[in-house]
Amino acid sequence: MPILDILLAEARNGAANLSDLVRGRGLRLGVTGLSRAGKTVFITALARHLTLLGKNGKNALPAFRVAEEGRVIGGRLEPQPDDNVPRFAYEDHLAALAGPERHWPQSTRQISQLRLRLEFERREGFMAGGSSMTIDIVDYPGEWLLDLPLLQKTYAEWSRETFEASAGAARASLASDWRGFAATLLPGAPEDEGQARQAAEKFTAYLRASRTDSYALSTLPPGRFLMPGDLDGSPALTFAPLPLSEGFVIEPGSLAAMMERRYEAYKTFVVKPFFQHHFARLDRQIVLVDALAALNSGAEAVRDLQRGINDVLGAFRTGNNTWFNTLFRPRIDKILIAATKADHLHHLSHDRLEAILRQLSARSIARAEGFGAQVDVIALAAVRATREAQIKYGKDTLDAIVGTPIKGEALDGHVFDGDTEAAVFPGQLPDDPREAFRGDTLATPEHEADVRFLRFRPPQTPLDTPPAQIRLDRACQFLFGDWMP
């Protein structure tokens, strides 16, 4: 990114942060994760818990210290500070989870925001007594973070990298239609709108196929190709990689020049604004990871998830914050990496899930900690959809989970109807987390899998009751407990 753009962006952010300080700056919490990691459910459950604190005399977040000590007076939603950002549809998502149909809400498709205010009693320092803080939750797709490295890459570099990745064992069959069509294109031929559209459609189909449950691949930029929103059909999304040899010279008026121009437009009008106006102003960050989907698919999907996590975490500006940094170059000083859907496993496997997650993100954790940020790893379920039980299997007693599988889920040839509860033994995660990375399997057949995870319906929860959770309280304590001394 040109230095002038960086300076202008930081000047704008400095002005916005100064305005926040004058009005009483709160904490800006980023919530992200790759597709279907549970971002919407996490924010909905978090807001539900925090707005019910102090209202019924019960604390459903025991590891959240200020709540456990009885110092929370109450929590409420407030109008968000940024009028040009869509509001997180909290009420709609809560109705989806707690309504009679009980279904998981629609996943994150765009950036959105929700402001919470917590009133509490300070117990420390000269400011002891009644106080309050705001938490601005910024929700955005993790796929958008995977676009940030594109700012440093030319169209030719991105094309060569994408072709190389698509030739790997995990992707070759999925990319064959697009690669076959791309092989018929002449980059030096005159620009052709029809060829550009067809190439973009086939490239998008390859990205979409890679994202399905069977394959669960993660590193699939450009992120907006699968989440186009109001850009659908625009030239900024009508491009694709071309097979460009090293040293290829892109001539004006050629098909390659057309693709390059649109690639640069994508960076200018899509990627840069997100980085400058939203991402660069975060204080804390939680990254949600659906590790179970990758484990379901096989070792190749796990390795691809590792690349995706490291790309996401590598985009963060991390480190300790000073007064000057907070104003002009805010840094993320705490990152929580959370393996979601922990309720799909018996609690005896949660430590193993956390170990796999730590192995997945080890390189990025070391980098962030080297800059002075605090990083933690947990297995959580923002909404717990199962309970635990033991079942007899011959002479053995198995640690199982009990819940209502979503209609159409299948296991051992049985297809669930969406209404009937089932006791399921999901299998054991490996003792050694490195085992999850070994092998070259992708879309592992059910009968060959060591573990198999079903999707469950949300539990029946009254609207005036916070949903059952696993370690959501620990997430609260890590992410903003220190702001409530």
C-alpha positions, 0 to 999 in steps of 0.5 A, spaced: 500 500 500 503 506 498 505 510 503 501 516 502 495 512 503 497 509 509 498 516 512 491 519 510 488 512 513 492 513 519 490 521 519 482 519 518 483 513 524 486 518 528 481 523 528 475 518 529 479 515 535 480 522 538 472 523 537 471 517 541 476 519 546 472 525 547 465 522 547 468 516 552 472 511 548 470 504 549 473 497 547 472 495 539 472 488 539 473 484 532 469 478 531 471 474 525 473 467 523 472 463 516 466 461 513 461 457 518 465 458 524 459 460 528 461 468 528 453 470 528 451 465 534 457 467 538 455 475 538 448 473 539 449 469 545 454 474 548 449 479 547 444 475 550 448 473 556 451 480 557 444 484 557 441 479 562 447 480 567 444 483 574 437 482 572 435 475 575 440 474 580 443 468 577 450 469 573 451 464 567 458 466 566 462 464 572 469 465 570 467 472 568 470 475 574 466 482 575 459 478 574 461 472 579 463 478 584 456 480 583 459 487 581 455 488 574 449 492 575 446 491 568 447 491 561 443 494 555 444 495 547 445 502 545 445 505 538 452 504 534 457 509 533 458 508 526 452 510 522 455 508 515 455 500 518 450 496 518 447 494 525 448 487 527 441 483 526 441 481 534 433 481 535 432 477 528 438 472 530 435 471 537 429 469 534 432 464 530 435 461 536 430 461 541 423 461 536 419 455 535 423 452 529 430 453 533 434 454 527 441 457 526 441 464 524 444 466 517 452 466 517 456 473 516 455 476 509 458 483 510 461 487 516 456 489 521 456 492 528 453 492 535 454 496 541 453 494 548 454 498 555 455 494 561 454 498 568 458 495 574 461 497 580 469 498 580 473 495 586 480 498 585 483 505 585 481 512 586 475 511 581 472 505 585 464 506 585 459 506 579 462 506 572 460 503 565 463 501 559 461 500 552 463 494 547 463 495 540 462 489 537 465 489 529 463 482 525 466 481 519 467 475 515 474 472 516 475 471 508 476 478 507 482 478 511 485 473 506 484 479 501 489 483 505 495 480 502 493 481 495 495 489 497 502 487 496 501 482 490 501 484 483 496 480 478 501 476 475 504 474 482 497 472 484 495 468 478 501 464 478 500 463 486 493 461 485 494 456 479 500 453 483 495 452 489 490 449 485 494 444 482 495 440 489 492 434 490 487 437 495 484 441 489 486 439 482 479 435 481 475 441 484 479 446 479 479 442 473 473 445 469 476 452 471 483 450 469 481 447 463 478 453 460 483 457 462 488 453 458 484 455 452 485 463 453 490 467 450 493 472 455 495 476 450 489 476 445 484 482 445 480 483 451 474 480 451 468 481 456 465 474 454 471 470 456 472 474 462 465 473 465 466 465 463 473 465 467 470 468 473 464 464 473 468 457 473 473 460 478 468 462 483 465 455 482 471 452 483 472 456 490 465 454 492 466 447 491 472 447 495 468 450 501 463 445 501 462 440 507 466 434 504 472 438 503 472 444 508 478 448 505 479 455 507 484 459 503 480 461 498 481 469 496 478 473 493 473 473 499 468 477 496 467 472 490 463 467 495 460 473 498 459 478 493 453 482 496 451 489 492 458 487 488 455 481 484 456 482 477 460 488 477 467 488 473 471 488 480 468 481 481 469 479 474 476 477 473 480 470 474 487 468 474 490 467 467 496 462 466 502 467 466 509 465 465 514 468 469 516 475 466 510 475 461 509 482 459 502 485 460 500 489 453 495 494 454 488 492 451 489 485 452 485 480 456 491 480 461 490 487 461 483 487 462 484 482 468 489 486 471 485 492 471 479 489 475 484 485 480 487 492 481 480 495 482 478 490 487 484 492 491 482 499 491 475 499 492 474 493 496 480 491 500 483 497 502 476 501 504 475 495 509 482 495 512 483 503 512 476 504 515 474 498 520 480 493 521 485 498 523 481 501 529 480 494 533 483 493 540 481 486 541 480 480 537 477 473 537 478 469 531 473 463 531 475 456 528 471 450 525 476 445 526 471 440 527 469 441 519 477 440 517 478 434 522 472 431 518 474 432 512 481 429 513 489 431 514 489 436 507 483 440 510 487 441 516 493 443 513 489 448 509 486 451 515 493 452 518 494 456 512 488 460 513 489 461 520 496 464 519 494 468 513 488 471 518 492 472 524 498 475 520 494 480 518 493 483 525 497 489 527 499 487 534 502 489 540 502 493 546 498 500 546 500 506 548 496 513 548 499 515 542 498 508 539 491 508 541 490 515 538 494 514 531 496 507 530 491 502 535 494 495 535 490 489 537 493 487 544 489 481 545 487 475 541 483 469 543 483 463 538 477 459 539 475 452 536 467 453 536 462 447 537 466 444 543 459 441 544 460 436 539 465 433 543 465 430 550 469 434 555 474 429 555 476 431 548 476 439 549 484 439 551 486 435 545 481 440 541 485 446 544 492 442 543 490 441 535 488 449 535 494 451 538 498 447 533 494 450 527 496 457 529 503 456 533 507 460 528 502 466 528 501 466 536 509 466 536 509 472 532 503 476 535 507 474 542 513 477 539 510 484 538 507 484 545 500 481 544 497 476 549 494 470 545 490 465 548 487 458 545 480 455 548 475 450 545 468 453 546 461 453 544 457 460 545 450 456 545 451 449 547 446 444 543 448 437 546 449 434 553 453 429 555 452 421 557 455 415 557 452 409 553 453 401 553 457 398 547 458 391 548 462 390 554 465 398 553 462 404 556 463 410 551 463 417 553 457 420 548 453 426 547 446 427 546 442 432 542 437 433 536 441 432 529 439 437 524 434 434 519 438 430 513 444 429 517 447 422 517 451 417 521 452 409 519 447 409 514 441 412 518 438 419 516 436 423 522 429 427 521 431 433 525 426 432 531 429 426 534 434 426 539 440 421 538 446 419 543 452 419 539 459 417 540 463 422 535 470 418 536 477 420 540 481 426 537 489 424 537 493 424 543 498 427 539 496 434 535 501 432 530 497 426 528 491 431 525 496 433 520 499 427 517 496 424 511 494 426 504 486 425 505 481 429 503 473 428 504 475 422 508 469 417 507 465 416 513 467 409 514 474 410 514 474 416 519 476 416 526 472 422 528 465 424 525 461 430 527 454 431 526 450 438 526 445 439 531 439 443 532 439 449 537 437 447 544 430 449 547 431 456 551 426 461 553 427 468 551 428 470 558 434 465 559 441 465 557 443 459 553 447 454 556 455 455 554 462 452 554 467 457 556 464 463 553 465 466 560 472 465 560 472 468 553 469 474 556 474 475 562 480 474 557 477 479 552 475 485 556 475 483 564 481 487 565 477 493 563 472 492 569 477 492 575 
